[in-house]
């Protein structure tokens, strides 16, 4: 895959919403993740009850962060809204909004994390890569599991386990999932897979409300 410039640290943690519930949860994530660096499965197990509590809170997510985005880089009107990002970019929390009947590309995340359904219903198809990864443009996947998700359901990412998937909204209204991930997911270059043609390419999903550094530089040049 193509090498891309690593983004620089931020001047401070970024908070895109004012929510005491989210601030409390992030403090818990940072404490637990700092104390379980050698065993991320333990990190996820310890975090899950706190994440369940956050998902059960009815009004902490502002409505504008539960909207679709017609200009989405993921396509299909999918909104990816950054809620929190740590200064060193090692932790992000964001909402992913998928319109009715829309499906994400098959993609990976390249980080440990938790994803929980906050609103609506989804179908998730989980894949596993079964080739040796030697070819930059070739990838063979097999389906591991197909899951129907309801609000409050949580799934874990612990690469390579569970890290490749596609998600479709099955409810009549948009689905909203909350992602807690150990990287700057929207701004890193990761992989988009096309199972039908056994192909893979680099992609960066971006955020609907915050540009990545490369985008900021490009916009500055245009001005």
C-alpha positions in Angstrom: 0.0 0.0 0.0 1.1 3.6 -0.6 2.9 5.3 2.3 1.3 8.6 3.5 2.6 11.3 5.7 1.8 10.8 9.4 -0.3 13.6 10.8 1.3 15.8 13.6 0.1 15.9 17.2 -2.5 18.4 18.0 -1.9 21.4 20.3 -4.5 20.0 22.8 -7.3 17.5 23.1 -10.2 18.3 20.8 -13.8 18.3 22.2 -16.4 18.9 19.4 -19.4 18.6 21.7 -20.1 19.7 25.3 -21.2 16.6 27.2 -20.4 15.7 30.7 -21.4 12.1 29.9 -18.8 11.9 27.1 -16.1 13.7 29.2 -16.6 11.2 32.0 -16.5 8.2 29.6 -13.3 9.5 27.9 -11.6 9.9 31.3 -12.5 6.3 32.0 -11.2 5.1 28.7 -7.9 6.9 29.1 -7.4 5.5 32.6 -8.2 1.9 31.7 -6.3 1.9 28.4 -3.2 3.4 30.1 -3.2 0.6 32.6 -3.8 -2.3 30.2 -1.4 -1.5 27.3 -0.1 -5.1 27.2 -3.5 -6.7 26.9 -6.0 -4.8 24.7 -8.6 -7.6 25.1 -8.6 -6.7 28.8 -9.0 -3.0 27.9 -12.1 -3.8 25.9 -13.6 -6.1 28.5 -13.1 -3.5 31.2 -14.5 -0.6 29.1 -17.6 -2.4 27.8 -19.8 -1.8 30.9 -19.0 1.9 30.9 -19.7 2.1 27.1 -23.0 0.4 27.7 -23.9 3.2 30.2 -23.0 5.9 27.7 -25.1 4.3 24.9 -28.1 4.1 27.3 -28.0 7.9 28.0 -30.8 9.4 25.8 -29.7 13.0 25.1 -25.9 13.4 25.3 -25.4 13.4 21.6 -26.4 16.6 19.9 -28.8 16.2 17.0 -26.5 17.7 14.4 -24.1 14.8 15.1 -26.7 12.3 14.2 -27.3 13.6 10.7 -26.4 12.1 7.3 -23.8 13.9 5.1 -24.5 14.1 1.4 -20.9 15.0 0.7 -19.5 12.0 2.6 -16.2 10.5 1.5 -17.5 7.1 2.4 -20.3 7.6 -0.1 -24.1 7.0 0.3 -24.6 10.0 2.5 -22.8 8.5 5.4 -21.9 11.0 8.1 -18.7 10.5 10.2 -18.8 13.1 13.0 -15.8 13.6 15.2 -16.8 14.0 18.9 -13.4 13.8 20.7 -9.8 13.4 19.6 -6.8 13.2 22.0 -3.8 15.4 21.5 -1.6 12.6 20.3 -4.3 11.2 18.1 -4.2 7.8 19.9 -7.9 7.9 20.9 -11.0 9.1 19.0 -14.7 9.0 19.6 -17.1 9.7 16.7 -20.6 9.0 15.5 -21.3 7.2 12.2 -24.6 7.9 10.7 -25.8 5.6 7.9 -29.0 6.5 5.9 -31.8 3.9 5.5 -30.8 1.0 3.2 -27.3 2.5 2.8 -24.2 0.3 3.3 -20.7 1.2 4.2 -17.8 0.1 2.0 -16.1 -3.0 3.3 -13.3 -1.5 5.4 -10.9 -2.0 8.3 -10.0 0.2 11.2 -6.4 -0.7 12.1 -7.0 -0.2 15.8 -8.5 -1.7 18.9 -11.9 -0.3 19.8 -15.5 -0.6 20.7 -18.5 0.2 18.4 -22.0 0.5 19.9 -25.3 1.1 18.2 -27.0 4.2 19.6 -30.0 4.5 17.3 -31.7 2.5 14.6 -31.0 -1.0 13.4 -28.1 -2.5 11.4 -26.8 -5.6 9.8 -23.1 -6.1 10.1 -21.1 -8.5 7.9 -17.8 -9.4 9.5 -14.9 -10.6 7.2 -11.5 -12.2 7.6 -8.6 -11.7 5.2 -7.3 -15.1 4.1 -4.6 -14.2 1.6 -1.0 -13.5 2.6 -1.2 -9.8 2.0 1.8 -9.7 -0.3 0.0 -8.0 -3.2 -0.9 -4.3 -2.7 -4.0 -4.6 -4.8 -5.3 -8.1 -4.1 -7.2 -9.3 -1.0 -9.2 -12.4 -0.5 -11.9 -12.2 2.2 -14.3 -14.7 3.7 -17.4 -14.0 5.7 -17.0 -14.8 9.4 -20.3 -13.7 10.7 -23.5 -11.8 9.9 -25.2 -10.0 12.8 -28.4 -8.1 13.3 -27.8 -5.2 15.7 -30.2 -3.4 17.9 -29.7 -0.2 20.0 -27.3 -0.9 22.8 -25.5 -3.8 21.0 -21.7 -3.5 21.2 -19.0 -5.2 19.2 -15.2 -5.3 19.7 -12.3 -4.6 17.3 -9.0 -6.2 18.1 -7.1 -6.5 14.8 -7.1 -8.8 13.0 -10.2 -10.1 14.8 -13.4 -8.3 13.8 -11.5 -5.5 12.1 -12.9 -5.9 8.6 -16.6 -5.3 8.1 -19.5 -3.6 6.3 -22.6 -2.2 8.0 -26.0 -1.6 6.5 -28.9 0.3 8.1 -32.0 -1.9 8.2 -34.3 0.5 10.0 -36.6 3.0 8.3 -34.6 5.9 9.8 -30.9 6.4 9.8 -28.7 4.4 12.2 -26.2 6.0 14.5 -23.3 4.1 16.0 -20.7 5.4 18.4 -17.1 4.4 17.8 -14.3 4.5 20.4 -11.0 3.7 18.7 -7.3 3.7 19.5 -6.3 5.8 16.5 -7.3 8.9 14.5 -9.6 6.7 12.3 -10.9 9.4 10.0 -7.5 10.8 9.1 -5.4 7.7 8.8 -5.1 5.8 5.5 -6.6 2.4 5.8 -8.1 -0.2 3.5 -11.3 -0.5 1.5 -12.0 -3.9 0.1 -14.1 -5.0 -2.9 -14.8 -8.7 -2.2 -16.4 -9.4 -5.6 -13.2 -8.6 -7.4 -10.8 -9.6 -4.6 -9.3 -6.1 -4.7 -8.2 -3.6 -2.0 -7.2 0.0 -2.1 -6.1 2.8 0.3 -8.8 5.1 1.5 -9.3 7.8 4.1 -12.8 8.3 5.3 -12.3 11.8 6.8 -14.7 13.5 9.2 -17.8 15.4 8.3 -17.0 18.3 10.6 -13.2 18.5 10.9 -10.6 18.4 8.1 -7.5 16.3 8.3 -4.1 18.1 8.2 -3.5 17.3 4.5 -6.9 18.7 3.6 -6.2 21.9 5.6 -2.9 22.4 3.7 -4.7 21.8 0.3 -7.4 24.3 1.2 -4.7 26.9 2.3 -3.0 26.5 -1.1 -6.3 27.0 -2.9 -6.9 30.3 -1.0 
